[in-house]
Amino acid sequence: MVHLCAVSKKPDFPDRNDYPFGVPIIRALEELTFRAPVTFLVGENGSGKSTLLEAIAVAADLPAIGQEDLRRDPTLAPARELAGALRL
């Protein structure tokens, strides 16, 4: 079974403090390695779990559930911007 091995910032990752780039876990990200096909993301509310997961979904072009797809959903605009700055 194929699974995502790692996610990291691209070399030209924006040095910005606005959302989503200013979220502390996103700013601190160097490389997140996945060693198993299942990973649990845990942390306080607002720590960036969903932000990172949404960006990974967009970057991987995963199918969306709901009325809008990932490329058109207006609520995912920040995730699309972050996805463009990540390397999977």
LUMGU-922011 format. One record per residue: residue in one letter; chain; x, y, z of N, C-alpha, C, CB in turn. Coordinates in pm, 1 decimal. Glycine has a CB too. Example, Ala and Ser with C-alpha at 12.3 -4.5 7.8 and 13.67 -1.06 7.14 Angstrom:
2
<atom residuo="a" cadena="A" n_u="1319.0" n_v="-569.0" n_w="780.0" ca_u="1230.0" ca_v="-450.0" ca_w="780.0" c_u="1320.0" c_v="-330.0" c_w="780.0" cb_u="1130.8" cb_v="-447.3" cb_w="904.6"/>
<atom residuo="s" cadena="A" n_u="1285.0" n_v="-225.0" n_w="708.0" ca_u="1367.0" ca_v="-106.0" ca_w="714.0" c_u="1290.0" c_v="3.0" c_w="787.0" cb_u="1408.4" cb_v="-59.8" cb_w="572.5"/>
END
This chain:
88
<atom residuo="m" cadena="A" n_u="83.9" n_v="-117.7" n_w="0.0" ca_u="0.0" ca_v="0.0" ca_w="0.0" c_u="89.0" c_v="124.8" c_w="0.0" cb_u="-95.7" cb_v="-0.6" cb_w="122.0"/>
<atom residuo="v" cadena="A" n_u="58.1" n_v="218.9" n_w="-84.0" ca_u="133.8" ca_v="343.1" ca_w="-95.0" c_u="78.9" c_v="442.7" c_w="7.1" cb_u="126.2" cb_v="401.4" cb_w="-240.2"/>
<atom residuo="h" cadena="A" n_u="167.9" n_v="511.2" n_w="73.6" ca_u="126.2" ca_v="617.3" ca_w="163.7" c_u="227.7" c_v="731.0" c_w="157.0" cb_u="111.5" cb_v="564.5" cb_w="308.8"/>
<atom residuo="l" cadena="A" n_u="186.7" n_v="844.5" n_w="207.0" ca_u="273.7" ca_v="961.4" ca_w="209.7" c_u="390.8" c_v="934.1" c_w="302.8" cb_u="196.1" cb_v="1088.0" cb_w="254.5"/>
<atom residuo="c" cadena="A" n_u="511.2" n_v="956.3" n_w="254.8" ca_u="631.6" ca_v="929.5" ca_w="335.3" c_u="674.1" c_v="1049.7" c_w="417.9" cb_u="746.2" cb_v="887.2" cb_w="245.4"/>
<atom residuo="a" cadena="A" n_u="660.0" n_v="1169.7" n_w="360.9" ca_u="705.8" ca_v="1288.6" ca_w="433.1" c_u="645.0" c_v="1414.4" c_w="371.9" cb_u="860.0" cb_v="1297.4" cb_w="431.5"/>
<atom residuo="v" cadena="A" n_u="641.4" n_v="1518.6" n_w="450.0" ca_u="602.4" ca_v="1651.2" ca_w="403.2" c_u="703.5" c_v="1749.9" c_w="459.8" cb_u="454.8" cb_v="1687.9" cb_w="446.6"/>
<atom residuo="s" cadena="A" n_u="743.9" n_v="1844.1" n_w="376.1" ca_u="839.3" ca_v="1946.6" ca_w="418.9" c_u="810.3" c_v="2075.6" c_w="343.8" cb_u="986.3" cb_v="1900.4" cb_w="394.8"/>
<atom residuo="k" cadena="A" n_u="874.8" n_v="2182.5" n_w="386.7" ca_u="861.1" ca_v="2310.8" ca_w="317.8" c_u="950.5" c_v="2311.8" c_w="194.6" cb_u="896.6" cb_v="2428.8" cb_w="412.2"/>
<atom residuo="k" cadena="A" n_u="902.2" n_v="2374.0" n_w="89.0" ca_u="986.8" ca_v="2395.5" ca_w="-28.0" c_u="1091.5" c_v="2501.7" c_w="7.5" cb_u="901.3" cb_v="2439.2" cb_w="-153.0"/>
<atom residuo="p" cadena="A" n_u="1204.5" n_v="2502.1" n_w="-64.3" ca_u="1310.2" ca_v="2600.7" ca_w="-33.9" c_u="1262.6" c_v="2745.1" c_w="-39.6" cb_u="1424.9" cb_v="2583.5" cb_w="-130.0"/>
<atom residuo="d" cadena="A" n_u="1165.6" n_v="2774.9" n_w="-124.5" ca_u="1117.3" ca_v="2913.0" ca_w="-137.6" c_u="993.0" c_v="2939.4" c_w="-51.4" cb_u="1085.8" cb_v="2943.5" cb_w="-284.2"/>
<atom residuo="f" cadena="A" n_u="979.7" n_v="2865.8" n_w="59.0" ca_u="866.1" ca_v="2882.3" ca_w="150.0" c_u="856.9" c_v="3027.6" c_w="194.3" cb_u="879.5" cb_v="2788.6" cb_w="273.1"/>
<atom residuo="p" cadena="A" n_u="738.0" n_v="3088.5" n_w="184.3" ca_u="724.3" ca_v="3230.4" ca_w="219.2" c_u="757.7" c_v="3259.7" c_w="365.1" cb_u="583.7" cb_v="3276.8" cb_w="190.0"/>
<atom residuo="d" cadena="A" n_u="829.5" n_v="3367.3" n_w="387.4" ca_u="861.1" ca_v="3413.1" ca_w="523.1" c_u="758.3" c_v="3519.3" c_w="559.8" cb_u="1008.8" cb_v="3469.6" cb_w="533.3"/>
<atom residuo="r" cadena="A" n_u="638.5" n_v="3470.5" n_w="595.7" ca_u="526.2" ca_v="3559.6" ca_w="625.8" c_u="465.5" c_v="3520.7" c_w="759.7" cb_u="419.0" cb_v="3554.3" cb_w="513.5"/>
<atom residuo="n" cadena="A" n_u="395.2" n_v="3616.0" n_w="819.5" ca_u="330.5" ca_v="3589.8" ca_w="947.5" c_u="179.1" c_v="3581.6" c_w="937.2" cb_u="367.9" cb_v="3696.2" cb_w="1045.7"/>
<atom residuo="d" cadena="A" n_u="124.2" n_v="3597.2" n_w="816.9" ca_u="-20.7" ca_v="3587.8" ca_w="802.0" c_u="-62.9" c_v="3440.9" c_w="794.7" cb_u="-67.8" cb_v="3664.4" cb_w="675.8"/>
<atom residuo="y" cadena="A" n_u="-194.1" n_v="3417.2" n_w="811.0" ca_u="-248.0" ca_v="3281.5" ca_w="806.5" c_u="-241.6" c_v="3229.0" c_w="664.0" cb_u="-393.5" cb_v="3277.7" cb_w="859.4"/>
<atom residuo="p" cadena="A" n_u="-200.6" n_v="3108.5" n_w="643.3" ca_u="-164.5" ca_v="3002.3" ca_w="736.7" c_u="-15.0" c_v="2995.7" c_w="768.1" cb_u="-209.1" cb_v="2870.7" cb_w="681.7"/>
<atom residuo="f" cadena="A" n_u="64.2" n_v="3080.3" n_w="704.3" ca_u="210.3" ca_v="3072.1" ca_w="719.6" c_u="258.7" c_v="3112.2" c_w="858.6" cb_u="277.4" cb_v="3159.7" cb_w="616.6"/>
<atom residuo="g" cadena="A" n_u="179.1" n_v="3188.8" n_w="931.7" ca_u="216.7" ca_v="3232.6" ca_w="1064.2" c_u="179.8" c_v="3136.9" c_w="1176.6" cb_u="155.3" cb_v="3362.4" cb_w="1090.3"/>
<atom residuo="v" cadena="A" n_u="108.6" n_v="3029.2" n_w="1144.2" ca_u="73.7" ca_v="2930.4" ca_w="1246.6" c_u="204.8" c_v="2868.3" c_w="1297.1" cb_u="-24.9" cb_v="2819.3" cb_w="1189.5"/>
<atom residuo="p" cadena="A" n_u="227.2" n_v="2868.2" n_w="1429.1" ca_u="357.6" ca_v="2824.5" ca_w="1481.5" c_u="405.0" c_v="2687.8" c_w="1431.0" cb_u="351.5" cb_v="2820.8" cb_w="1630.5"/>
<atom residuo="i" cadena="A" n_u="318.4" n_v="2589.6" n_w="1424.4" ca_u="363.3" ca_v="2457.0" ca_w="1379.6" c_u="402.4" c_v="2459.3" c_w="1231.0" cb_u="252.2" cb_v="2351.8" cb_w="1403.5"/>
<atom residuo="i" cadena="A" n_u="336.6" n_v="2543.1" n_w="1153.5" ca_u="370.2" ca_v="2555.0" ca_w="1010.5" c_u="505.2" c_v="2626.3" c_w="997.3" cb_u="257.9" cb_v="2633.0" cb_w="931.6"/>
<atom residuo="r" cadena="A" n_u="525.7" n_v="2731.8" n_w="1073.2" ca_u="653.6" ca_v="2804.6" ca_w="1067.9" c_u="769.8" c_v="2715.6" c_w="1110.9" cb_u="647.9" cb_v="2929.6" cb_w="1157.3"/>
<atom residuo="a" cadena="A" n_u="744.5" n_v="2628.0" n_w="1208.8" ca_u="851.3" ca_v="2543.3" ca_w="1262.7" c_u="874.4" c_v="2416.6" c_w="1180.7" cb_u="819.3" cb_v="2505.4" cb_w="1405.2"/>
<atom residuo="l" cadena="A" n_u="785.9" n_v="2386.7" n_w="1088.0" ca_u="796.3" ca_v="2262.6" ca_w="1010.3" c_u="925.0" c_v="2259.0" c_w="928.6" cb_u="675.2" cb_v="2247.4" cb_w="917.7"/>
<atom residuo="e" cadena="A" n_u="1000.2" n_v="2155.5" n_w="944.9" ca_u="1115.9" ca_v="2129.1" ca_w="859.1" c_u="1082.9" c_v="2006.9" c_w="773.7" cb_u="1247.3" cb_v="2106.2" cb_w="944.0"/>
<atom residuo="e" cadena="A" n_u="1064.4" n_v="1893.3" n_w="839.1" ca_u="1018.4" ca_v="1772.9" ca_w="770.0" c_u="939.6" c_v="1689.1" c_w="868.9" cb_u="1137.9" cb_v="1691.6" cb_w="710.1"/>
<atom residuo="l" cadena="A" n_u="823.9" n_v="1645.7" n_w="825.2" ca_u="740.5" ca_v="1556.2" ca_w="903.8" c_u="740.2" c_v="1422.8" c_w="830.6" cb_u="593.9" cb_v="1613.3" cb_w="923.3"/>
<atom residuo="t" cadena="A" n_u="796.6" n_v="1320.7" n_w="893.5" ca_u="809.2" ca_v="1189.1" ca_w="831.9" c_u="700.0" c_v="1097.7" c_w="883.7" cb_u="948.0" cb_v="1128.3" cb_w="859.5"/>
<atom residuo="f" cadena="A" n_u="636.4" n_v="1026.8" n_w="791.7" ca_u="531.6" ca_v="930.5" ca_w="825.6" c_u="589.5" c_v="791.7" c_w="805.7" cb_u="402.3" cb_v="951.6" cb_w="738.3"/>
<atom residuo="r" cadena="A" n_u="600.9" n_v="716.0" n_w="911.9" ca_u="662.7" ca_v="583.6" ca_w="905.0" c_u="561.0" c_v="470.8" c_w="895.3" cb_u="749.9" cb_v="561.8" cb_w="1025.3"/>
<atom residuo="a" cadena="A" n_u="434.0" n_v="502.7" n_w="903.6" ca_u="327.6" ca_v="402.3" ca_w="896.7" c_u="211.9" c_v="460.3" c_w="816.3" cb_u="280.3" cb_v="359.2" cb_w="1039.9"/>
<atom residuo="p" cadena="A" n_u="125.2" n_v="375.9" n_w="764.0" ca_u="13.6" ca_v="426.6" ca_w="684.3" c_u="-92.5" c_v="500.7" c_w="766.1" cb_u="-51.0" cb_v="312.9" cb_w="611.6"/>
<atom residuo="v" cadena="A" n_u="-85.3" n_v="495.6" n_w="897.5" ca_u="-180.3" ca_v="566.9" ca_w="983.3" c_u="-101.7" c_v="657.3" c_w="1077.7" cb_u="-270.8" cb_v="467.0" cb_w="1063.6"/>
<atom residuo="t" cadena="A" n_u="-142.5" n_v="783.3" n_w="1084.1" ca_u="-77.4" ca_v="879.6" ca_w="1171.9" c_u="-184.5" c_v="957.9" c_w="1246.7" cb_u="15.5" cb_v="975.1" cb_w="1091.6"/>
<atom residuo="f" cadena="A" n_u="-163.5" n_v="981.4" n_w="1373.1" ca_u="-253.5" ca_v="1062.3" ca_w="1454.7" c_u="-189.8" c_v="1197.7" c_w="1476.3" cb_u="-285.0" cb_v="993.3" cb_w="1590.4"/>
<atom residuo="l" cadena="A" n_u="-265.5" n_v="1302.8" n_w="1448.9" ca_u="-220.2" ca_v="1438.5" ca_w="1476.8" c_u="-292.0" c_v="1484.3" c_w="1602.7" cb_u="-247.9" cb_v="1535.7" cb_w="1355.7"/>
<atom residuo="v" cadena="A" n_u="-217.2" n_v="1522.2" n_w="1703.6" ca_u="-277.0" ca_v="1566.5" ca_w="1829.7" c_u="-221.6" c_v="1702.2" c_w="1867.2" cb_u="-250.9" cb_v="1464.4" cb_w="1942.5"/>
<atom residuo="g" cadena="A" n_u="-301.0" n_v="1778.9" n_w="1936.6" ca_u="-257.2" ca_v="1909.5" ca_w="1981.6" c_u="-375.4" c_v="1992.7" c_w="2025.4" cb_u="-179.9" cb_v="1981.0" cb_w="1872.2"/>
<atom residuo="e" cadena="A" n_u="-345.5" n_v="2106.1" n_w="2082.7" ca_u="-448.0" ca_v="2198.2" ca_w="2130.5" c_u="-527.3" c_v="2254.9" c_w="2013.0" cb_u="-384.6" cb_v="2312.1" cb_w="2212.5"/>
<atom residuo="n" cadena="A" n_u="-647.3" n_v="2304.7" n_w="2041.7" ca_u="-725.3" ca_v="2375.3" ca_w="1940.3" c_u="-643.6" c_v="2493.8" c_w="1890.7" cb_u="-863.2" cb_v="2422.2" cb_w="1997.0"/>
<atom residuo="g" cadena="A" n_u="-641.9" n_v="2511.1" n_w="1760.0" ca_u="-567.6" ca_v="2622.6" ca_w="1701.9" c_u="-420.0" c_v="2597.0" c_w="1681.6" cb_u="-583.3" cb_v="2741.0" cb_w="1786.9"/>
<atom residuo="s" cadena="A" n_u="-375.7" n_v="2474.2" n_w="1705.4" ca_u="-231.9" ca_v="2446.4" ca_w="1692.3" c_u="-188.8" c_v="2422.1" c_w="1548.2" cb_u="-195.0" cb_v="2326.1" cb_w="1776.2"/>
<atom residuo="g" cadena="A" n_u="-283.0" n_v="2402.9" n_w="1455.0" ca_u="-248.4" ca_v="2388.9" ca_w="1313.7" c_u="-269.1" c_v="2250.7" c_w="1255.2" cb_u="-108.6" cb_v="2426.9" cb_w="1294.6"/>
<atom residuo="k" cadena="A" n_u="-330.7" n_v="2159.6" n_w="1330.1" ca_u="-351.7" ca_v="2022.6" ca_w="1280.3" c_u="-434.8" c_v="2022.2" c_w="1153.1" cb_u="-420.2" cb_v="1936.5" cb_w="1387.1"/>
<atom residuo="s" cadena="A" n_u="-550.6" n_v="2084.8" n_w="1157.0" ca_u="-639.3" ca_v="2087.4" ca_w="1040.3" c_u="-577.7" c_v="2166.4" c_w="925.6" cb_u="-774.9" cb_v="2147.4" cb_w="1077.7"/>
<atom residuo="t" cadena="A" n_u="-511.9" n_v="2274.7" n_w="958.2" ca_u="-447.3" ca_v="2356.4" ca_w="855.7" c_u="-346.2" c_v="2273.1" c_w="777.5" cb_u="-378.1" cb_v="2478.8" cb_w="919.3"/>
<atom residuo="l" cadena="A" n_u="-262.5" n_v="2199.6" n_w="847.7" ca_u="-162.6" ca_v="2115.9" ca_w="781.5" c_u="-229.1" c_v="2003.2" c_w="703.9" cb_u="-64.3" cb_v="2058.5" cb_w="883.9"/>
<atom residuo="l" cadena="A" n_u="-328.5" n_v="1938.6" n_w="763.6" ca_u="-396.2" ca_v="1827.4" ca_w="697.1" c_u="-468.5" c_v="1872.7" c_w="570.8" cb_u="-495.0" cb_v="1761.6" cb_w="792.3"/>
<atom residuo="e" cadena="A" n_u="-535.7" n_v="1987.0" n_w="575.5" ca_u="-603.3" ca_v="2040.4" ca_w="457.1" c_u="-502.5" c_v="2072.4" c_w="346.7" cb_u="-683.9" cb_v="2166.4" cb_w="493.4"/>
<atom residuo="a" cadena="A" n_u="-388.8" n_v="2130.8" n_w="382.6" ca_u="-286.7" ca_v="2163.0" ca_w="283.0" c_u="-228.7" c_v="2036.5" c_w="220.6" cb_u="-174.8" cb_v="2246.2" cb_w="346.5"/>
<atom residuo="i" cadena="A" n_u="-207.4" n_v="1933.6" n_w="300.4" ca_u="-158.6" ca_v="1806.4" ca_w="246.9" c_u="-261.1" c_v="1747.5" c_w="150.6" cb_u="-128.5" cb_v="1706.7" cb_w="361.4"/>
<atom residuo="a" cadena="A" n_u="-388.4" n_v="1754.0" n_w="187.2" ca_u="-494.1" ca_v="1701.2" ca_w="99.5" c_u="-496.8" c_v="1774.0" c_w="-34.1" cb_u="-631.0" cb_v="1712.8" cb_w="167.5"/>
<atom residuo="v" cadena="A" n_u="-484.2" n_v="1904.9" n_w="-30.3" ca_u="-483.0" ca_v="1983.2" ca_w="-153.7" c_u="-358.3" c_v="1949.9" c_w="-235.5" cb_u="-488.3" cb_v="2134.8" cb_w="-122.4"/>
<atom residuo="a" cadena="A" n_u="-241.9" n_v="1945.9" n_w="-170.8" ca_u="-116.6" ca_v="1918.3" ca_w="-241.3" c_u="-118.1" c_v="1779.8" c_w="-305.7" cb_u="1.9" cb_v="1929.8" cb_w="-145.2"/>
<atom residuo="a" cadena="A" n_u="-184.2" n_v="1684.3" n_w="-240.2" ca_u="-190.8" ca_v="1547.7" ca_w="-293.0" c_u="-307.1" c_v="1530.6" c_w="-391.3" cb_u="-204.6" cb_v="1447.3" cb_w="-178.0"/>
<atom residuo="d" cadena="A" n_u="-385.2" n_v="1636.7" n_w="-411.9" ca_u="-500.7" ca_v="1633.4" ca_w="-501.8" c_u="-596.5" c_v="1519.8" c_w="-464.8" cb_u="-454.3" cb_v="1617.9" cb_w="-647.5"/>
<atom residuo="l" cadena="A" n_u="-624.2" n_v="1508.8" n_w="-335.2" ca_u="-715.0" ca_v="1405.2" ca_w="-287.4" c_u="-859.5" c_v="1442.8" c_w="-317.5" cb_u="-696.1" cb_v="1382.2" cb_w="-136.9"/>
<atom residuo="p" cadena="A" n_u="-946.2" n_v="1345.8" n_w="-330.9" ca_u="-1087.7" ca_v="1377.1" ca_w="-357.5" c_u="-1151.2" c_v="1444.1" c_w="-236.2" cb_u="-1166.2" cb_v="1248.8" cb_w="-394.7"/>
<atom residuo="a" cadena="A" n_u="-1245.3" n_v="1534.0" n_w="-263.1" ca_u="-1313.8" ca_v="1605.8" ca_w="-156.5" c_u="-1451.0" c_v="1544.6" c_w="-132.4" cb_u="-1326.7" cb_v="1755.3" cb_w="-190.9"/>
<atom residuo="i" cadena="A" n_u="-1496.0" n_v="1559.9" n_w="-10.3" ca_u="-1632.3" ca_v="1520.0" ca_w="24.0" c_u="-1709.2" c_v="1648.3" c_w="49.4" cb_u="-1636.5" cb_v="1423.1" cb_w="149.7"/>
<atom residuo="g" cadena="A" n_u="-1818.8" n_v="1665.0" n_w="-19.7" ca_u="-1897.1" ca_v="1786.3" ca_w="-3.7" c_u="-1934.3" c_v="1841.2" c_w="-139.5" cb_u="-1820.3" cb_v="1891.0" cb_w="77.7"/>
<atom residuo="q" cadena="A" n_u="-1984.9" n_v="1963.0" n_w="-139.5" ca_u="-2035.4" ca_v="2021.3" ca_w="-262.9" c_u="-1926.0" c_v="2080.5" c_w="-350.9" cb_u="-2136.0" cb_v="2126.9" cb_w="-231.0"/>
<atom residuo="e" cadena="A" n_u="-1817.7" n_v="2124.9" n_w="-292.2" ca_u="-1709.1" ca_v="2187.3" ca_w="-368.2" c_u="-1588.1" c_v="2095.4" c_w="-370.2" cb_u="-1671.5" cb_v="2324.9" cb_w="-308.1"/>
<atom residuo="d" cadena="A" n_u="-1512.4" n_v="2098.9" n_w="-479.3" ca_u="-1387.8" ca_v="2022.5" ca_w="-476.8" c_u="-1276.9" c_v="2111.2" c_w="-419.7" cb_u="-1350.3" cb_v="1971.0" cb_w="-620.0"/>
<atom residuo="l" cadena="A" n_u="-1164.5" n_v="2050.2" n_w="-393.0" ca_u="-1055.2" ca_v="2120.5" ca_w="-324.7" c_u="-1006.0" c_v="2242.6" c_w="-400.7" cb_u="-940.0" cb_v="2026.5" cb_w="-302.3"/>
<atom residuo="r" cadena="A" n_u="-1011.6" n_v="2238.5" n_w="-532.9" ca_u="-959.3" ca_v="2349.5" ca_w="-612.9" c_u="-1053.6" c_v="2469.0" c_w="-618.2" cb_u="-930.8" cb_v="2302.4" cb_w="-752.8"/>
<atom residuo="r" cadena="A" n_u="-1181.5" n_v="2449.7" n_w="-581.1" ca_u="-1278.1" ca_v="2559.1" ca_w="-590.8" c_u="-1339.8" c_v="2601.2" c_w="-458.4" cb_u="-1386.3" cb_v="2520.5" cb_w="-683.5"/>
<atom residuo="d" cadena="A" n_u="-1325.5" n_v="2523.5" n_w="-354.8" ca_u="-1386.9" ca_v="2554.9" ca_w="-225.9" c_u="-1325.3" c_v="2683.2" c_w="-169.6" cb_u="-1369.0" cb_v="2436.8" cb_w="-125.9"/>
<atom residuo="p" cadena="A" n_u="-1404.5" n_v="2789.8" n_w="-154.9" ca_u="-1348.0" ca_v="2916.1" ca_w="-107.2" c_u="-1292.2" c_v="2907.8" c_w="34.9" cb_u="-1453.0" cb_v="3023.7" cb_w="-113.0"/>
<atom residuo="t" cadena="A" n_u="-1343.5" n_v="2816.0" n_w="116.1" ca_u="-1294.3" ca_v="2804.3" ca_w="253.4" c_u="-1154.7" c_v="2742.2" c_w="258.3" cb_u="-1391.2" cb_v="2720.9" cb_w="337.0"/>
<atom residuo="l" cadena="A" n_u="-1111.0" n_v="2681.3" n_w="147.8" ca_u="-980.1" ca_v="2617.1" ca_w="144.2" c_u="-874.1" c_v="2701.3" c_w="73.1" cb_u="-991.4" cb_v="2483.3" cb_w="76.6"/>
<atom residuo="a" cadena="A" n_u="-903.1" n_v="2828.7" n_w="48.4" ca_u="-805.2" ca_v="2915.5" ca_w="-19.0" c_u="-672.0" c_v="2920.2" c_w="56.7" cb_u="-861.8" cb_v="3057.8" cb_w="-33.4"/>
<atom residuo="p" cadena="A" n_u="-671.8" n_v="2936.4" n_w="189.3" ca_u="-542.7" ca_v="2934.5" ca_w="260.3" c_u="-471.7" c_v="2799.5" c_w="248.5" cb_u="-563.8" cb_v="2968.2" cb_w="407.7"/>
<atom residuo="a" cadena="A" n_u="-547.2" n_v="2690.6" n_w="250.7" ca_u="-487.5" ca_v="2557.3" ca_w="236.8" c_u="-424.7" c_v="2540.6" c_w="99.5" cb_u="-592.8" cb_v="2447.8" cb_w="260.2"/>
<atom residuo="r" cadena="A" n_u="-488.4" n_v="2594.4" n_w="-3.3" ca_u="-431.4" ca_v="2586.7" ca_w="-138.6" c_u="-300.7" c_v="2665.2" c_w="-146.1" cb_u="-531.8" cb_v="2640.5" cb_w="-243.3"/>
<atom residuo="e" cadena="A" n_u="-298.3" n_v="2781.9" n_w="-82.3" ca_u="-175.6" ca_v="2861.0" ca_w="-83.6" c_u="-62.0" c_v="2788.8" c_w="-9.8" cb_u="-200.8" cb_v="2998.7" cb_w="-20.1"/>
<atom residuo="l" cadena="A" n_u="-94.2" n_v="2732.2" n_w="105.9" ca_u="5.6" ca_v="2656.9" ca_w="180.9" c_u="48.7" c_v="2532.3" c_w="104.9" cb_u="-48.9" cb_v="2618.5" cb_w="318.2"/>
<atom residuo="a" cadena="A" n_u="-45.2" n_v="2464.8" n_w="41.1" ca_u="-13.0" ca_v="2343.0" ca_w="-35.2" c_u="92.7" c_v="2370.4" c_w="-141.0" cb_u="-139.1" cb_v="2286.2" cb_w="-101.6"/>
<atom residuo="g" cadena="A" n_u="86.1" n_v="2486.9" n_w="-203.6" ca_u="183.2" ca_v="2522.1" ca_w="-305.1" c_u="323.3" c_v="2542.1" c_w="-251.0" cb_u="139.7" cb_v="2644.7" cb_w="-374.6"/>
<atom residuo="a" cadena="A" n_u="334.3" n_v="2558.4" n_w="-119.2" ca_u="464.6" ca_v="2581.2" ca_w="-56.8" c_u="520.2" c_v="2456.0" c_w="12.1" cb_u="454.0" cb_v="2693.9" cb_w="43.8"/>
<atom residuo="l" cadena="A" n_u="447.1" n_v="2343.8" n_w="-2.6" ca_u="489.1" ca_v="2219.3" ca_w="60.3" c_u="540.9" c_v="2119.8" c_w="-41.9" cb_u="374.3" cb_v="2158.3" cb_w="138.0"/>
<atom residuo="r" cadena="A" n_u="631.4" n_v="2036.7" n_w="1.9" ca_u="684.5" ca_v="1926.8" ca_w="-79.6" c_u="638.3" c_v="1795.0" c_w="-15.8" cb_u="843.1" cb_v="1933.4" cb_w="-90.0"/>
<atom residuo="l" cadena="A" n_u="568.4" n_v="1714.1" n_w="-94.7" ca_u="523.5" ca_v="1583.7" ca_w="-46.2" c_u="618.0" c_v="1477.0" c_w="-96.2" cb_u="378.8" cb_v="1553.6" cb_w="-91.3"/>
END
